[in-house]
Every structure is written in structure tokens, then in C-alpha cells.
């Protein structure tokens, strides 16, 4: 990986529950999810893009950001950023199916 001079990397910290959330997702997507997280959240986790948005209200575990990724943007990663300590806490990984969100095999309500 090539890093740009002057850009400090954010450390990714995964909540223990994320391991359980990933068990509900097909294993062949795990490396895709990890790769996208490391590339998208390591340097600019608080930059709003087409697939990365601040949440209007917390969906789960106090997350204030959402990253969409994967085929048809079907995966959702919920996270919070501590700019001072330069850490990104990944709090949940889910699957969007239509207008329903599943985290760890359980539907998360509206």
C-alpha cells in the first residue's frame, strides 16, 4: 500500500460483536469487506461520499457513520470516529435486503 506524505492513518478497532455479525455473511465476502474497510476508513473516515454518510440517528451501538459496500451496496458497516485519537471503531456489519437491515442474522427495526 502506498501512503501519501502528511496523511496520518486511522487505526481500525473492531467491536467484539463484529465477529458474530460476519458469521451471518457468506465467508467469500469477508476479504472484500476487510479490504474496503481498510482502504475507505484508514485515511478519510469522516469524508462524506456517495457510499459513506453520517447517520441522522444511530442505528446500532451508537454508530454515527455508515459505509455501504459490496455487490449492489448490500453490506452496511456502522462505525464511529475519534479524530483526536485517530481511531475508527467498527461497531456493526450488516446486510441490507430491500428496506430491511440484518445484523448478525437478526433484523434491525426502523
Biopython code that builds the backbone (N, CA, C, O; Angstrom):
import numpy as np
from Bio.PDB.StructureBuilder import StructureBuilder

atoms = [
    (1, "UNK", "N", (0.845, -1.172, 0.000)),
    (1, "UNK", "CA", (0.000, 0.000, 0.000)),
    (1, "UNK", "C", (0.890, 1.234, 0.000)),
    (1, "UNK", "O", (1.881, 1.292, 0.728)),
    (2, "UNK", "N", (0.539, 2.208, -0.807)),
    (2, "UNK", "CA", (1.266, 3.466, -0.882)),
    (2, "UNK", "C", (0.532, 4.481, -0.030)),
    (2, "UNK", "O", (-0.679, 4.656, -0.164)),
    (3, "UNK", "N", (1.269, 5.153, 0.851)),
    (3, "UNK", "CA", (0.640, 6.188, 1.673)),
    (3, "UNK", "C", (1.129, 7.550, 1.214)),
    (3, "UNK", "O", (2.277, 7.705, 0.795)),
    (4, "UNK", "N", (0.265, 8.511, 1.296)),
    (4, "UNK", "CA", (0.591, 9.867, 0.898)),
    (4, "UNK", "C", (1.296, 10.571, 2.050)),
    (4, "UNK", "O", (0.884, 10.428, 3.201)),
    (5, "UNK", "N", (2.346, 11.327, 1.763)),
    (5, "UNK", "CA", (3.024, 12.056, 2.823)),
    (5, "UNK", "C", (2.072, 13.045, 3.490)),
    (5, "UNK", "O", (1.251, 13.676, 2.824)),
    (6, "UNK", "N", (2.190, 13.170, 4.794)),
    (6, "UNK", "CA", (1.373, 14.122, 5.524)),
    (6, "UNK", "C", (0.004, 13.608, 5.928)),
    (6, "UNK", "O", (-0.724, 14.292, 6.647)),
    (7, "UNK", "N", (-0.352, 12.429, 5.482)),
    (7, "UNK", "CA", (-1.660, 11.868, 5.857)),
    (7, "UNK", "C", (-1.450, 10.798, 6.903)),
    (7, "UNK", "O", (-0.801, 9.783, 6.651)),
    (8, "UNK", "N", (-1.999, 11.030, 8.070)),
    (8, "UNK", "CA", (-1.878, 10.044, 9.133)),
    (8, "UNK", "C", (-2.994, 9.030, 9.014)),
    (8, "UNK", "O", (-4.141, 9.360, 8.710)),
    (9, "UNK", "N", (-2.633, 7.819, 9.256)),
    (9, "UNK", "CA", (-3.572, 6.715, 9.155)),
    (9, "UNK", "C", (-4.411, 6.611, 10.435)),
    (9, "UNK", "O", (-3.910, 6.845, 11.535)),
    (10, "UNK", "N", (-5.690, 6.259, 10.277)),
    (10, "UNK", "CA", (-6.560, 5.964, 11.402)),
    (10, "UNK", "C", (-6.418, 4.478, 11.729)),
    (10, "UNK", "O", (-6.288, 3.648, 10.830)),
    (11, "UNK", "N", (-6.442, 4.157, 12.988)),
    (11, "UNK", "CA", (-6.412, 2.757, 13.409)),
    (11, "UNK", "C", (-7.840, 2.226, 13.430)),
    (11, "UNK", "O", (-8.738, 2.864, 13.980)),
    (12, "UNK", "N", (-8.047, 1.060, 12.832)),
    (12, "UNK", "CA", (-9.360, 0.427, 12.854)),
    (12, "UNK", "C", (-9.446, -0.494, 14.056)),
    (12, "UNK", "O", (-8.584, -1.348, 14.264)),
    (13, "UNK", "N", (-10.499, -0.311, 14.847)),
    (13, "UNK", "CA", (-10.743, -1.131, 16.033)),
    (13, "UNK", "C", (-12.114, -1.774, 15.852)),
    (13, "UNK", "O", (-13.105, -1.086, 15.608)),
    (14, "UNK", "N", (-12.158, -3.094, 15.975)),
    (14, "UNK", "CA", (-13.405, -3.827, 15.751)),
    (14, "UNK", "C", (-14.038, -4.211, 17.080)),
    (14, "UNK", "O", (-13.371, -4.766, 17.953)),
    (15, "UNK", "N", (-15.314, -3.919, 17.233)),
    (15, "UNK", "CA", (-16.054, -4.356, 18.419)),
    (15, "UNK", "C", (-16.119, -5.885, 18.398)),
    (15, "UNK", "O", (-16.166, -6.479, 17.321)),
    (16, "UNK", "N", (-16.124, -6.527, 19.560)),
    (16, "UNK", "CA", (-16.177, -7.996, 19.608)),
    (16, "UNK", "C", (-17.390, -8.569, 18.862)),
    (16, "UNK", "O", (-17.310, -9.671, 18.320)),
    (17, "UNK", "N", (-18.501, -7.843, 18.827)),
    (17, "UNK", "CA", (-19.717, -8.330, 18.180)),
    (17, "UNK", "C", (-19.564, -8.459, 16.667)),
    (17, "UNK", "O", (-20.305, -9.213, 16.037)),
    (18, "UNK", "N", (-18.624, -7.743, 16.084)),
    (18, "UNK", "CA", (-18.447, -7.765, 14.631)),
    (18, "UNK", "C", (-18.138, -9.177, 14.157)),
    (18, "UNK", "O", (-18.579, -9.574, 13.078)),
    (19, "UNK", "N", (-17.403, -9.926, 14.929)),
    (19, "UNK", "CA", (-17.101, -11.316, 14.559)),
    (19, "UNK", "C", (-18.400, -12.120, 14.406)),
    (19, "UNK", "O", (-18.535, -12.919, 13.480)),
    (20, "UNK", "N", (-19.343, -11.903, 15.314)),
    (20, "UNK", "CA", (-20.642, -12.581, 15.223)),
    (20, "UNK", "C", (-21.438, -12.094, 14.021)),
    (20, "UNK", "O", (-22.113, -12.881, 13.358)),
    (21, "UNK", "N", (-21.359, -10.811, 13.745)),
    (21, "UNK", "CA", (-22.071, -10.255, 12.597)),
    (21, "UNK", "C", (-21.564, -10.872, 11.298)),
    (21, "UNK", "O", (-22.345, -11.172, 10.395)),
    (22, "UNK", "N", (-20.248, -11.057, 11.216)),
    (22, "UNK", "CA", (-19.663, -11.621, 10.000)),
    (22, "UNK", "C", (-20.059, -13.080, 9.790)),
    (22, "UNK", "O", (-20.108, -13.549, 8.652)),
    (23, "UNK", "N", (-20.337, -13.791, 10.856)),
    (23, "UNK", "CA", (-20.764, -15.186, 10.714)),
    (23, "UNK", "C", (-22.070, -15.313, 9.936)),
    (23, "UNK", "O", (-22.336, -16.356, 9.339)),
    (24, "UNK", "N", (-22.882, -14.269, 9.937)),
    (24, "UNK", "CA", (-24.162, -14.281, 9.224)),
    (24, "UNK", "C", (-23.996, -13.881, 7.755)),
    (24, "UNK", "O", (-24.969, -13.859, 7.000)),
    (25, "UNK", "N", (-22.761, -13.565, 7.353)),
    (25, "UNK", "CA", (-22.468, -13.164, 5.973)),
    (25, "UNK", "C", (-21.632, -14.261, 5.323)),
    (25, "UNK", "O", (-20.742, -14.832, 5.953)),
    (26, "UNK", "N", (-21.928, -14.551, 4.054)),
    (26, "UNK", "CA", (-21.194, -15.582, 3.336)),
    (26, "UNK", "C", (-19.690, -15.344, 3.443)),
    (26, "UNK", "O", (-19.228, -14.227, 3.206)),
    (27, "UNK", "N", (-18.917, -16.375, 3.796)),
    (27, "UNK", "CA", (-17.473, -16.213, 4.021)),
    (27, "UNK", "C", (-16.704, -15.640, 2.832)),
    (27, "UNK", "O", (-15.696, -14.962, 3.033)),
    (28, "UNK", "N", (-17.146, -15.892, 1.612)),
    (28, "UNK", "CA", (-16.378, -15.382, 0.472)),
    (28, "UNK", "C", (-16.441, -13.855, 0.347)),
    (28, "UNK", "O", (-15.714, -13.278, -0.461)),
    (29, "UNK", "N", (-17.294, -13.195, 1.129)),
    (29, "UNK", "CA", (-17.346, -11.733, 1.141)),
    (29, "UNK", "C", (-16.460, -11.123, 2.236)),
    (29, "UNK", "O", (-16.242, -9.912, 2.228)),
    (30, "UNK", "N", (-15.960, -11.901, 3.147)),
    (30, "UNK", "CA", (-15.203, -11.369, 4.283)),
    (30, "UNK", "C", (-13.965, -10.589, 3.841)),
    (30, "UNK", "O", (-13.696, -9.512, 4.373)),
    (31, "UNK", "N", (-13.203, -11.118, 2.873)),
    (31, "UNK", "CA", (-11.999, -10.405, 2.441)),
    (31, "UNK", "C", (-12.361, -9.112, 1.712)),
    (31, "UNK", "O", (-11.645, -8.119, 1.836)),
    (32, "UNK", "N", (-13.447, -9.108, 0.962)),
    (32, "UNK", "CA", (-13.909, -7.887, 0.309)),
    (32, "UNK", "C", (-14.241, -6.829, 1.359)),
    (32, "UNK", "O", (-13.828, -5.676, 1.237)),
    (33, "UNK", "N", (-14.980, -7.221, 2.376)),
    (33, "UNK", "CA", (-15.363, -6.286, 3.435)),
    (33, "UNK", "C", (-14.122, -5.730, 4.119)),
    (33, "UNK", "O", (-14.014, -4.520, 4.316)),
    (34, "UNK", "N", (-13.189, -6.596, 4.480)),
    (34, "UNK", "CA", (-11.961, -6.153, 5.154)),
    (34, "UNK", "C", (-11.167, -5.202, 4.262)),
    (34, "UNK", "O", (-10.692, -4.169, 4.733)),
    (35, "UNK", "N", (-11.019, -5.537, 2.982)),
    (35, "UNK", "CA", (-10.248, -4.703, 2.060)),
    (35, "UNK", "C", (-10.867, -3.318, 1.907)),
    (35, "UNK", "O", (-10.157, -2.314, 1.930)),
    (36, "UNK", "N", (-12.174, -3.262, 1.753)),
    (36, "UNK", "CA", (-12.851, -1.969, 1.597)),
    (36, "UNK", "C", (-12.742, -1.154, 2.884)),
    (36, "UNK", "O", (-12.511, 0.055, 2.831)),
    (37, "UNK", "N", (-12.904, -1.795, 4.025)),
    (37, "UNK", "CA", (-12.771, -1.069, 5.291)),
    (37, "UNK", "C", (-11.381, -0.460, 5.420)),
    (37, "UNK", "O", (-11.239, 0.708, 5.782)),
    (38, "UNK", "N", (-10.371, -1.246, 5.126)),
    (38, "UNK", "CA", (-9.002, -0.753, 5.268)),
    (38, "UNK", "C", (-8.685, 0.367, 4.282)),
    (38, "UNK", "O", (-7.916, 1.272, 4.607)),
    (39, "UNK", "N", (-9.257, 0.321, 3.098)),
    (39, "UNK", "CA", (-8.960, 1.373, 2.129)),
    (39, "UNK", "C", (-9.830, 2.613, 2.339)),
    (39, "UNK", "O", (-9.347, 3.732, 2.168)),
    (40, "UNK", "N", (-11.084, 2.440, 2.699)),
    (40, "UNK", "CA", (-12.003, 3.575, 2.828)),
    (40, "UNK", "C", (-11.921, 4.295, 4.169)),
    (40, "UNK", "O", (-12.090, 5.513, 4.224)),
    (41, "UNK", "N", (-11.668, 3.570, 5.237)),
    (41, "UNK", "CA", (-11.739, 4.176, 6.567)),
    (41, "UNK", "C", (-10.385, 4.525, 7.173)),
    (41, "UNK", "O", (-10.330, 5.231, 8.180)),
    (42, "UNK", "N", (-9.310, 4.056, 6.593)),
    (42, "UNK", "CA", (-7.995, 4.278, 7.184)),
    (42, "UNK", "C", (-7.519, 5.723, 7.090)),
    (42, "UNK", "O", (-6.751, 6.171, 7.942)),
    (43, "UNK", "N", (-7.958, 6.461, 6.073)),
    (43, "UNK", "CA", (-7.440, 7.813, 5.887)),
    (43, "UNK", "C", (-8.491, 8.912, 5.914)),
    (43, "UNK", "O", (-8.199, 10.036, 6.322)),
    (44, "UNK", "N", (-9.720, 8.600, 5.483)),
    (44, "UNK", "CA", (-10.754, 9.646, 5.397)),
    (44, "UNK", "C", (-12.098, 9.139, 5.911)),
    (44, "UNK", "O", (-13.072, 9.130, 5.159)),
    (45, "UNK", "N", (-12.173, 8.724, 7.155)),
    (45, "UNK", "CA", (-13.418, 8.130, 7.642)),
    (45, "UNK", "C", (-14.564, 9.117, 7.827)),
    (45, "UNK", "O", (-15.721, 8.709, 7.924)),
    (46, "UNK", "N", (-14.257, 10.401, 7.877)),
    (46, "UNK", "CA", (-15.303, 11.400, 8.102)),
    (46, "UNK", "C", (-15.573, 12.256, 6.867)),
    (46, "UNK", "O", (-16.118, 13.355, 6.969)),
    (47, "UNK", "N", (-15.188, 11.744, 5.709)),
    (47, "UNK", "CA", (-15.472, 12.448, 4.464)),
    (47, "UNK", "C", (-16.716, 11.821, 3.856)),
    (47, "UNK", "O", (-16.751, 10.625, 3.566)),
    (48, "UNK", "N", (-17.730, 12.649, 3.669)),
    (48, "UNK", "CA", (-18.982, 12.150, 3.106)),
    (48, "UNK", "C", (-18.809, 11.909, 1.612)),
    (48, "UNK", "O", (-18.351, 12.784, 0.877)),
    (49, "UNK", "N", (-19.184, 10.700, 1.173)),
    (49, "UNK", "CA", (-19.132, 10.323, -0.231)),
    (49, "UNK", "C", (-20.469, 9.680, -0.602)),
    (49, "UNK", "O", (-21.406, 9.650, 0.196)),
    (50, "UNK", "N", (-20.531, 9.176, -1.810)),
    (50, "UNK", "CA", (-21.755, 8.504, -2.247)),
    (50, "UNK", "C", (-22.078, 7.295, -1.369)),
    (50, "UNK", "O", (-23.248, 7.015, -1.108)),
    (51, "UNK", "N", (-21.054, 6.582, -0.914)),
    (51, "UNK", "CA", (-21.269, 5.367, -0.126)),
    (51, "UNK", "C", (-20.921, 5.510, 1.352)),
    (51, "UNK", "O", (-21.020, 4.542, 2.107)),
    (52, "UNK", "N", (-20.526, 6.673, 1.759)),
    (52, "UNK", "CA", (-20.140, 6.893, 3.162)),
    (52, "UNK", "C", (-20.877, 8.134, 3.662)),
    (52, "UNK", "O", (-20.663, 9.242, 3.170)),
    (53, "UNK", "N", (-21.745, 7.924, 4.645)),
    (53, "UNK", "CA", (-22.597, 9.036, 5.082)),
    (53, "UNK", "C", (-22.726, 9.071, 6.610)),
    (53, "UNK", "O", (-22.719, 8.030, 7.268)),
    (54, "UNK", "N", (-22.842, 10.281, 7.158)),
    (54, "UNK", "CA", (-23.173, 10.377, 8.580)),
    (54, "UNK", "C", (-24.632, 9.963, 8.773)),
    (54, "UNK", "O", (-25.483, 10.231, 7.924)),
    (55, "UNK", "N", (-24.901, 9.320, 9.878)),
    (55, "UNK", "CA", (-26.266, 8.876, 10.170)),
    (55, "UNK", "C", (-27.058, 10.012, 10.800)),
    (55, "UNK", "O", (-26.527, 10.782, 11.600)),
    (56, "UNK", "N", (-28.320, 10.111, 10.437)),
    (56, "UNK", "CA", (-29.203, 11.110, 11.059)),
    (56, "UNK", "C", (-29.542, 10.707, 12.477)),
    (56, "UNK", "O", (-29.670, 11.549, 13.367)),
    (57, "UNK", "N", (-29.688, 9.396, 12.676)),
    (57, "UNK", "CA", (-29.936, 8.862, 14.014)),
    (57, "UNK", "C", (-29.171, 7.543, 14.116)),
    (57, "UNK", "O", (-29.056, 6.815, 13.130)),
    (58, "UNK", "N", (-28.652, 7.236, 15.292)),
    (58, "UNK", "CA", (-27.887, 5.992, 15.446)),
    (58, "UNK", "C", (-28.749, 4.768, 15.149)),
    (58, "UNK", "O", (-29.869, 4.654, 15.647)),
    (59, "UNK", "N", (-28.226, 3.866, 14.346)),
    (59, "UNK", "CA", (-28.934, 2.643, 14.007)),
    (59, "UNK", "C", (-28.615, 1.562, 15.023)),
    (59, "UNK", "O", (-29.507, 0.858, 15.495)),
    (60, "UNK", "N", (-27.362, 1.437, 15.351)),
    (60, "UNK", "CA", (-26.933, 0.378, 16.248)),
    (60, "UNK", "C", (-25.674, 0.773, 16.997)),
    (60, "UNK", "O", (-24.782, 1.404, 16.430)),
    (61, "UNK", "N", (-25.600, 0.415, 18.229)),
    (61, "UNK", "CA", (-24.395, 0.534, 19.061)),
    (61, "UNK", "C", (-23.776, 1.933, 19.091)),
    (61, "UNK", "O", (-22.577, 2.071, 19.335)),
    (62, "UNK", "N", (-24.568, 2.955, 18.850)),
    (62, "UNK", "CA", (-24.051, 4.317, 18.927)),
    (62, "UNK", "C", (-23.256, 4.773, 17.721)),
    (62, "UNK", "O", (-22.584, 5.802, 17.784)),
    (63, "UNK", "N", (-23.315, 4.038, 16.632)),
    (63, "UNK", "CA", (-22.581, 4.422, 15.425)),
    (63, "UNK", "C", (-23.125, 5.731, 14.876)),
    (63, "UNK", "O", (-24.327, 5.990, 14.927)),
    (64, "UNK", "N", (-22.221, 6.554, 14.350)),
    (64, "UNK", "CA", (-22.690, 7.801, 13.756)),
    (64, "UNK", "C", (-22.336, 7.922, 12.273)),
    (64, "UNK", "O", (-22.614, 8.946, 11.650)),
    (65, "UNK", "N", (-21.723, 6.877, 11.707)),
    (65, "UNK", "CA", (-21.410, 6.831, 10.280)),
    (65, "UNK", "C", (-21.802, 5.479, 9.705)),
    (65, "UNK", "O", (-21.839, 4.469, 10.407)),
    (66, "UNK", "N", (-22.098, 5.488, 8.397)),
    (66, "UNK", "CA", (-22.438, 4.268, 7.679)),
    (66, "UNK", "C", (-21.630, 4.215, 6.388)),
    (66, "UNK", "O", (-21.517, 5.208, 5.670)),
    (67, "UNK", "N", (-21.069, 3.037, 6.104)),
    (67, "UNK", "CA", (-20.374, 2.788, 4.849)),
    (67, "UNK", "C", (-21.118, 1.685, 4.120)),
    (67, "UNK", "O", (-21.379, 0.625, 4.688)),
    (68, "UNK", "N", (-21.461, 1.933, 2.855)),
    (68, "UNK", "CA", (-22.126, 0.927, 2.027)),
    (68, "UNK", "C", (-21.088, 0.333, 1.087)),
    (68, "UNK", "O", (-20.243, 1.050, 0.551)),
    (69, "UNK", "N", (-21.155, -0.983, 0.889)),
    (69, "UNK", "CA", (-20.173, -1.628, 0.035)),
    (69, "UNK", "C", (-20.693, -2.959, -0.480)),
    (69, "UNK", "O", (-21.757, -3.434, -0.080)),
    (70, "UNK", "N", (-19.913, -3.547, -1.377)),
    (70, "UNK", "CA", (-20.239, -4.864, -1.909)),
    (70, "UNK", "C", (-21.154, -4.804, -3.104)),
    (70, "UNK", "O", (-21.548, -3.725, -3.546)),
    (71, "UNK", "N", (-21.496, -5.975, -3.631)),
    (71, "UNK", "CA", (-22.373, -6.037, -4.804)),
    (71, "UNK", "C", (-23.720, -5.373, -4.509)),
    (71, "UNK", "O", (-24.412, -5.742, -3.560)),
    (72, "UNK", "N", (-24.074, -4.404, -5.325)),
    (72, "UNK", "CA", (-25.338, -3.696, -5.120)),
    (72, "UNK", "C", (-25.385, -2.927, -3.814)),
    (72, "UNK", "O", (-26.467, -2.608, -3.322)),
    (73, "UNK", "N", (-24.212, -2.623, -3.241)),
    (73, "UNK", "CA", (-24.125, -1.936, -1.937)),
    (73, "UNK", "C", (-24.953, -2.646, -0.874)),
    (73, "UNK", "O", (-25.580, -1.992, -0.040)),
    (74, "UNK", "N", (-24.962, -3.961, -0.893)),
    (74, "UNK", "CA", (-25.818, -4.704, 0.030)),
    (74, "UNK", "C", (-25.269, -4.782, 1.454)),
    (74, "UNK", "O", (-26.021, -5.095, 2.377)),
    (75, "UNK", "N", (-23.996, -4.510, 1.653)),
    (75, "UNK", "CA", (-23.428, -4.576, 3.003)),
    (75, "UNK", "C", (-23.371, -3.183, 3.614)),
    (75, "UNK", "O", (-23.143, -2.190, 2.923)),
    (76, "UNK", "N", (-23.581, -3.133, 4.912)),
    (76, "UNK", "CA", (-23.518, -1.880, 5.659)),
    (76, "UNK", "C", (-22.547, -2.059, 6.821)),
    (76, "UNK", "O", (-22.589, -3.058, 7.540)),
    (77, "UNK", "N", (-21.677, -1.073, 6.986)),
    (77, "UNK", "CA", (-20.749, -1.053, 8.111)),
    (77, "UNK", "C", (-21.059, 0.204, 8.900)),
    (77, "UNK", "O", (-21.100, 1.302, 8.343)),
    (78, "UNK", "N", (-21.275, 0.043, 10.186)),
    (78, "UNK", "CA", (-21.599, 1.157, 11.064)),
    (78, "UNK", "C", (-20.409, 1.408, 11.978)),
    (78, "UNK", "O", (-19.859, 0.483, 12.575)),
    (79, "UNK", "N", (-20.020, 2.678, 12.077)),
    (79, "UNK", "CA", (-18.800, 2.988, 12.826)),
    (79, "UNK", "C", (-18.868, 4.378, 13.437)),
    (79, "UNK", "O", (-19.728, 5.193, 13.103)),
    (80, "UNK", "N", (-17.924, 4.617, 14.349)),
    (80, "UNK", "CA", (-17.761, 5.948, 14.925)),
    (80, "UNK", "C", (-16.285, 6.314, 14.852)),
    (80, "UNK", "O", (-15.415, 5.444, 14.813)),
    (81, "UNK", "N", (-16.021, 7.610, 14.835)),
    (81, "UNK", "CA", (-14.662, 8.101, 14.655)),
    (81, "UNK", "C", (-14.266, 8.940, 15.856)),
    (81, "UNK", "O", (-15.030, 9.784, 16.324)),
    (82, "UNK", "N", (-13.064, 8.697, 16.344)),
    (82, "UNK", "CA", (-12.464, 9.548, 17.360)),
    (82, "UNK", "C", (-11.267, 10.216, 16.692)),
    (82, "UNK", "O", (-10.183, 9.639, 16.613)),
    (83, "UNK", "N", (-11.477, 11.441, 16.212)),
    (83, "UNK", "CA", (-10.441, 12.148, 15.456)),
    (83, "UNK", "C", (-9.215, 12.438, 16.311)),
    (83, "UNK", "O", (-8.088, 12.420, 15.816)),
    (84, "UNK", "N", (-9.434, 12.702, 17.577)),
    (84, "UNK", "CA", (-8.319, 13.042, 18.466)),
    (84, "UNK", "C", (-7.339, 11.874, 18.617)),
    (84, "UNK", "O", (-6.125, 12.060, 18.538)),
    (85, "UNK", "N", (-7.875, 10.676, 18.836)),
    (85, "UNK", "CA", (-7.001, 9.503, 18.987)),
    (85, "UNK", "C", (-6.761, 8.795, 17.654)),
    (85, "UNK", "O", (-6.030, 7.806, 17.594)),
    (86, "UNK", "N", (-7.382, 9.309, 16.578)),
    (86, "UNK", "CA", (-7.233, 8.757, 15.234)),
    (86, "UNK", "C", (-7.614, 7.283, 15.184)),
    (86, "UNK", "O", (-6.881, 6.450, 14.651)),
    (87, "UNK", "N", (-8.787, 6.982, 15.758)),
    (87, "UNK", "CA", (-9.301, 5.614, 15.706)),
    (87, "UNK", "C", (-10.696, 5.608, 15.085)),
    (87, "UNK", "O", (-11.482, 6.542, 15.244)),
    (88, "UNK", "N", (-10.966, 4.527, 14.380)),
    (88, "UNK", "CA", (-12.286, 4.267, 13.824)),
    (88, "UNK", "C", (-12.760, 2.992, 14.494)),
    (88, "UNK", "O", (-12.124, 1.946, 14.363)),
    (89, "UNK", "N", (-13.867, 3.071, 15.206)),
    (89, "UNK", "CA", (-14.435, 1.901, 15.873)),
    (89, "UNK", "C", (-15.535, 1.327, 14.991)),
    (89, "UNK", "O", (-16.586, 1.942, 14.808)),
    (90, "UNK", "N", (-15.282, 0.141, 14.449)),
    (90, "UNK", "CA", (-16.276, -0.556, 13.641)),
    (90, "UNK", "C", (-17.188, -1.276, 14.635)),
    (90, "UNK", "O", (-16.747, -2.167, 15.360)),
    (91, "UNK", "N", (-18.470, -0.877, 14.660)),
    (91, "UNK", "CA", (-19.392, -1.367, 15.682)),
    (91, "UNK", "C", (-20.341, -2.447, 15.192)),
    (91, "UNK", "O", (-20.800, -3.274, 15.980)),
    (92, "UNK", "N", (-20.640, -2.448, 13.893)),
    (92, "UNK", "CA", (-21.575, -3.440, 13.367)),
    (92, "UNK", "C", (-21.396, -3.585, 11.863)),
    (92, "UNK", "O", (-21.044, -2.633, 11.166)),
    (93, "UNK", "N", (-21.644, -4.795, 11.382)),
    (93, "UNK", "CA", (-21.642, -5.087, 9.951)),
    (93, "UNK", "C", (-22.947, -5.798, 9.647)),
    (93, "UNK", "O", (-23.295, -6.779, 10.304)),
    (94, "UNK", "N", (-23.664, -5.305, 8.655)),
    (94, "UNK", "CA", (-24.956, -5.894, 8.351)),
    (94, "UNK", "C", (-25.182, -6.072, 6.868)),
    (94, "UNK", "O", (-24.347, -5.715, 6.037)),
    (95, "UNK", "N", (-26.338, -6.635, 6.562)),
    (95, "UNK", "CA", (-26.750, -6.877, 5.182)),
    (95, "UNK", "C", (-28.087, -6.175, 4.961)),
    (95, "UNK", "O", (-29.030, -6.345, 5.733)),
    (96, "UNK", "N", (-28.146, -5.396, 3.906)),
    (96, "UNK", "CA", (-29.387, -4.711, 3.547)),
    (96, "UNK", "C", (-30.091, -5.558, 2.499)),
    (96, "UNK", "O", (-29.505, -5.910, 1.475)),
    (97, "UNK", "N", (-31.346, -5.879, 2.761)),
    (97, "UNK", "CA", (-32.154, -6.666, 1.825)),
    (97, "UNK", "C", (-33.445, -5.895, 1.597)),
    (97, "UNK", "O", (-34.365, -5.945, 2.414)),
    (98, "UNK", "N", (-33.504, -5.183, 0.481)),
    (98, "UNK", "CA", (-34.649, -4.302, 0.246)),
    (98, "UNK", "C", (-34.626, -3.173, 1.256)),
    (98, "UNK", "O", (-33.641, -2.441, 1.356)),
    (99, "UNK", "N", (-35.711, -3.031, 2.004)),
    (99, "UNK", "CA", (-35.744, -1.993, 3.032)),
    (99, "UNK", "C", (-35.510, -2.571, 4.426)),
    (99, "UNK", "O", (-35.802, -1.924, 5.432)),
    (100, "UNK", "N", (-34.984, -3.790, 4.476)),
    (100, "UNK", "CA", (-34.716, -4.446, 5.764)),
    (100, "UNK", "C", (-33.220, -4.566, 5.992)),
    (100, "UNK", "O", (-32.460, -4.857, 5.068)),
    (101, "UNK", "N", (-32.805, -4.338, 7.234)),
    (101, "UNK", "CA", (-31.395, -4.443, 7.619)),
    (101, "UNK", "C", (-31.237, -5.604, 8.585)),
    (101, "UNK", "O", (-31.952, -5.705, 9.582)),
    (102, "UNK", "N", (-30.283, -6.482, 8.271)),
    (102, "UNK", "CA", (-29.997, -7.642, 9.107)),
    (102, "UNK", "C", (-28.581, -7.509, 9.662)),
    (102, "UNK", "O", (-27.626, -7.328, 8.907)),
    (103, "UNK", "N", (-28.456, -7.601, 10.973)),
    (103, "UNK", "CA", (-27.155, -7.575, 11.621)),
    (103, "UNK", "C", (-27.041, -8.816, 12.481)),
    (103, "UNK", "O", (-27.844, -9.043, 13.386)),
    (104, "UNK", "N", (-26.026, -9.619, 12.183)),
    (104, "UNK", "CA", (-25.834, -10.863, 12.934)),
    (104, "UNK", "C", (-26.986, -11.830, 12.782)),
    (104, "UNK", "O", (-27.268, -12.605, 13.696)),
    (105, "UNK", "N", (-27.662, -11.799, 11.634)),
    (105, "UNK", "CA", (-28.778, -12.711, 11.383)),
    (105, "UNK", "C", (-30.106, -12.251, 11.975)),
    (105, "UNK", "O", (-31.116, -12.939, 11.829)),
    (106, "UNK", "N", (-30.117, -11.096, 12.640)),
    (106, "UNK", "CA", (-31.345, -10.571, 13.222)),
    (106, "UNK", "C", (-31.725, -9.256, 12.533)),
    (106, "UNK", "O", (-30.870, -8.418, 12.243)),
    (107, "UNK", "N", (-33.010, -9.100, 12.284)),
    (107, "UNK", "CA", (-33.487, -7.877, 11.655)),
    (107, "UNK", "C", (-33.433, -6.722, 12.656)),
    (107, "UNK", "O", (-33.837, -6.844, 13.812)),
    (108, "UNK", "N", (-32.919, -5.604, 12.164)),
    (108, "UNK", "CA", (-32.854, -4.384, 12.979)),
    (108, "UNK", "C", (-34.032, -3.522, 12.561)),
    (108, "UNK", "O", (-34.195, -3.219, 11.380)),
    (109, "UNK", "N", (-34.840, -3.132, 13.507)),
    (109, "UNK", "CA", (-36.069, -2.379, 13.224)),
    (109, "UNK", "C", (-35.814, -0.978, 12.749)),
    (109, "UNK", "O", (-34.691, -0.480, 12.827)),
    (110, "UNK", "N", (-36.857, -0.334, 12.254)),
    (110, "UNK", "CA", (-36.765, 1.029, 11.710)),
    (110, "UNK", "C", (-36.432, 2.072, 12.726)),
    (110, "UNK", "O", (-36.328, 3.251, 12.388)),
]
sb = StructureBuilder()
sb.init_structure("model")
sb.init_model(0)
sb.init_chain("A")
sb.init_seg("    ")
for serial, (resi, resn, name, xyz) in enumerate(atoms, 1):
    if name == "N":
        sb.init_residue(resn, " ", resi, " ")
    sb.init_atom(name, np.array(xyz, "f"), 0.0, 1.0, " ", f" {name:<3s}", serial, name[0])
structure = sb.get_structure()
